[in-house]
Amino acid sequence: MTQYDCVVLYNAAAISEREGCEETVYPANILREEVGAIEESLREGGFRPYVLAVENFSKDLIYTLTKISPKFVFNLCEEINGKCELEMCVAGLLELMGIPYTGSDPFALGLALNKFHVKQILRSAGIPTARGYLRHPGQKLTVPRGMRFPLFVKPARQDASLGINSNSVCHTPKQLEKQILYIHEVYEQEALVEEYLDGREFNVSVVGGRSPEVLAVSEINFSGLPDDEPRIVSYRAKWDEESVMYNSTVPICPANITKRLENRIKDIAIRSYQCIGCRDYARVDMRTDFRGSLYVLEVNPNPDISPKAGFARAARAAGYSYSEIILRIGDAAMKRGAEIAAAVYAF
């Protein structure tokens, strides 16, 4: 019988669609290409991984993890029980079971999903974010004084660009009201409204724990988009591989930027990473306004790490092979486990 020493834990992709939703399911966001690639990388590193798909919390899940008693879990779960807001609970379960795991802890995972709270924390630390406000279902759809059109609307607690489409950039109060109501009715949550930043967009991949480092700065080239499409990475631009949006939002990695701008981006990325409490790996997204000032859009503690995704592209730009960066992440989890064990047994 095979003796496994680590687990690749992932959630089966959800294929259900919300009624009235413009963000339909595409093959690219059903297939979890990173699962097989990570399994292969771990095998190359001398591990014996067990791949475990999970949809719901269950006694079987706990029993399987207990029976294997892995050195670490490579945690790829982005939702559980069909809810992305319970993603943090998977990490919490592993904490309670005393199993080392990759990626951020429950607090950081839960915090990062609340985009408005992230904005508040970053701004309190002196990290620039776009001006914005929350609009809860049932609230009067007024625009606070000082907010300037165009405005950008997205769900306040959602992942994978869900809720972001061609109507997300609003130029009039009527368009704004329609898009806010779309978020309220389809996603059943508050809408986050921000001033739209009509500048360059950068994705910054970061790795590490106490002393994080930036792998590379990537820029999204929007020049191929049709004139009537907003310059954003919408849900279709991220997942619909047959769409003009997907094929016209081309990443350039490393970005063609000055050393001064690169240093500024790296500084903001690392400070954001540390502010939210990320560890092992994450991605920080930024944009500039028309003056070139930088603002953080989001901090993503569980970005796509499949071989074709931006994080792997940044790793290659930094001189790492895919296997090397995966093994580095796994090694970080094992070292944490060893540190905790040493602290416990010291008494």
CORFENUR-V691543 format. One record per backbone hydrogen bond with DSSP energy under -0.5 kcal/mol. NH is the residue of the N-H (numbers start at 0). CO is the residue of the C=O. If there is no record, write none. Layout:
nh->NH co->CO
nh->NH co->CO
This chain:
nh->3 co->1
nh->4 co->47
nh->5 co->47
nh->6 co->71
nh->7 co->49
nh->8 co->6
nh->8 co->73
nh->9 co->7
nh->9 co->51
nh->10 co->75
nh->11 co->53
nh->20 co->17
nh->23 co->21
nh->27 co->238
nh->28 co->25
nh->29 co->26
nh->30 co->26
nh->32 co->30
nh->34 co->31
nh->35 co->31
nh->36 co->32
nh->37 co->33
nh->38 co->34
nh->39 co->35
nh->40 co->36
nh->41 co->37
nh->42 co->38
nh->43 co->39
nh->44 co->40
nh->45 co->42
nh->46 co->41
nh->49 co->5
nh->51 co->7
nh->51 co->49
nh->53 co->9
nh->61 co->57
nh->62 co->58
nh->63 co->59
nh->64 co->60
nh->65 co->61
nh->66 co->62
nh->67 co->63
nh->68 co->64
nh->70 co->4
nh->71 co->4
nh->72 co->99
nh->73 co->6
nh->74 co->72
nh->75 co->8
nh->75 co->73
nh->79 co->82
nh->80 co->54
nh->81 co->54
nh->82 co->79
nh->85 co->82
nh->86 co->83
nh->88 co->85
nh->89 co->85
nh->89 co->86
nh->90 co->86
nh->91 co->87
nh->92 co->88
nh->93 co->89
nh->94 co->90
nh->95 co->91
nh->96 co->92
nh->97 co->93
nh->97 co->94
nh->98 co->93
nh->99 co->97
nh->101 co->72
nh->108 co->104
nh->109 co->105
nh->110 co->106
nh->111 co->107
nh->112 co->108
nh->113 co->109
nh->113 co->110
nh->114 co->112
nh->114 co->155
nh->117 co->113
nh->118 co->114
nh->119 co->115
nh->120 co->116
nh->121 co->117
nh->122 co->118
nh->123 co->119
nh->124 co->120
nh->124 co->121
nh->125 co->122
nh->126 co->121
nh->127 co->125
nh->129 co->295
nh->132 co->192
nh->134 co->190
nh->138 co->135
nh->141 co->139
nh->143 co->141
nh->146 co->143
nh->149 co->169
nh->150 co->169
nh->151 co->193
nh->152 co->167
nh->153 co->191
nh->155 co->189
nh->161 co->158
nh->163 co->160
nh->164 co->162
nh->167 co->164
nh->169 co->150
nh->169 co->167
nh->175 co->171
nh->176 co->172
nh->177 co->173
nh->178 co->174
nh->179 co->175
nh->180 co->176
nh->181 co->177
nh->182 co->178
nh->183 co->179
nh->184 co->180
nh->185 co->181
nh->186 co->181
nh->186 co->182
nh->187 co->183
nh->188 co->182
nh->190 co->134
nh->191 co->153
nh->192 co->132
nh->192 co->190
nh->193 co->151
nh->194 co->130
nh->195 co->149
nh->197 co->195
nh->198 co->196
nh->200 co->219
nh->201 co->285
nh->202 co->217
nh->203 co->283
nh->204 co->202
nh->204 co->215
nh->205 co->281
nh->206 co->212
nh->207 co->279
nh->211 co->208
nh->212 co->206
nh->214 co->204
nh->215 co->204
nh->217 co->202
nh->217 co->215
nh->218 co->251
nh->219 co->200
nh->220 co->218
nh->220 co->249
nh->221 co->219
nh->223 co->247
nh->224 co->221
nh->228 co->225
nh->231 co->229
nh->233 co->231
nh->234 co->163
nh->237 co->233
nh->238 co->234
nh->239 co->235
nh->240 co->238
nh->242 co->239
nh->246 co->242
nh->247 co->243
nh->248 co->245
nh->249 co->220
nh->249 co->247
nh->251 co->218
nh->252 co->250
nh->253 co->216
nh->254 co->216
nh->256 co->254
nh->261 co->257
nh->262 co->258
nh->263 co->259
nh->264 co->260
nh->265 co->261
nh->266 co->262
nh->267 co->263
nh->268 co->264
nh->269 co->265
nh->270 co->266
nh->271 co->267
nh->272 co->268
nh->273 co->269
nh->274 co->270
nh->275 co->271
nh->276 co->272
nh->277 co->272
nh->279 co->207
nh->280 co->278
nh->281 co->205
nh->282 co->299
nh->283 co->203
nh->284 co->282
nh->284 co->297
nh->285 co->201
nh->286 co->294
nh->287 co->199
nh->288 co->292
nh->291 co->288
nh->294 co->286
nh->295 co->127
nh->296 co->284
nh->297 co->284
nh->299 co->282
nh->300 co->298
nh->302 co->299
nh->308 co->305
nh->310 co->303
nh->311 co->305
nh->312 co->308
nh->313 co->309
nh->314 co->310
nh->315 co->311
nh->316 co->312
nh->317 co->313
nh->318 co->315
nh->319 co->314
nh->324 co->320
nh->325 co->321
nh->326 co->322
nh->327 co->323
nh->328 co->324
nh->329 co->325
nh->330 co->326
nh->331 co->327
nh->332 co->328
nh->333 co->329
nh->334 co->330
nh->335 co->331
nh->336 co->332
nh->337 co->333
nh->338 co->334
nh->339 co->335
nh->340 co->336
nh->341 co->337
nh->342 co->338
nh->343 co->339
nh->344 co->340
nh->345 co->341
nh->346 co->343
